[in-house]
């Protein structure tokens, strides 16, 4: 599933309920392009020639890649890191109790599934045969951002989901000393 959302032009649109947002694997925030990229976009999209499309995968190759990712071994340390992180982001769980005044709701089981699949895919794309805890840390924000909500009080204090996720990730994965 792929969807786009422009935070500026939302008139006539409605936010998806949490249960529907949870079905998206990751949230990718796209910033404005740098000048060089914007120039390329400008020239490629306003000229007389159509851009050439190049096939990256056949349908069979895509299915095969999905199967390879699902068969990739994942060490216990990575499984535990995923569970530690997800459970630490739930204000109703003992592991996430410190976030009770920060989060209205946290990630469900689909978040753990999404992290498991994305860390495997990241490892494969990097040419590695197994994911690491560093992959979990790297993918925490895109996987969790749309699966959590700040409380009104947290928003009033100027907190953001990005900083909350970064802090919980560092704490739950033991990365604070390395920071």
C-alpha positions, 0 to 999 in steps of 0.5 A: 500500500502506498499513499501520499500526504501533503501536510499543507494541502489537507483541506477536504482530507481526513486523517486515517484511523490508527488501525488503517495507519498501522497497515502501512509498513513505514512512513517516509518523510520527503523533504524539499529537494536540493537545488541540483535535484530540483533543477533535474526535476524541473527540466525532466518534467517540463520538456517535450520528451517523456522520461524513460521508465526502466523496469527494476524487477519483474513480478516473479523477481519481486516475489522471490525477493520477498521470499528471500527476506522472509527466510533470512535468519534473524538472531535472538539479539535482534528479535529481543531488540525489536520486542524491547523497543516496541514494548518500551513505546507502549504507555500502558505496558510496564516497559513504557510506563515512563511515557504515560504523560507523553504518548496517547497510544503506542505501536501494536504487534504490526509494528514488530512485524514491520520492523522484522521485515524491514531490518531483513530487507535493509540487511539484504540491500546492504549485502549482509546475510542477517540484520543487526541491532543497528538496523533496528535503530535505523528503522525505528522512526520510519516504522514507528512514527505513524503508529504512535501519538503524542498526548496534548500535554507532550505537544504543548511542551514542544515534544515531537514523535521523532525525539521521543522515538530516538530517546526510547530507541537509545534507551531500550537498545542500550545505545545511550552510552554510544551516543 
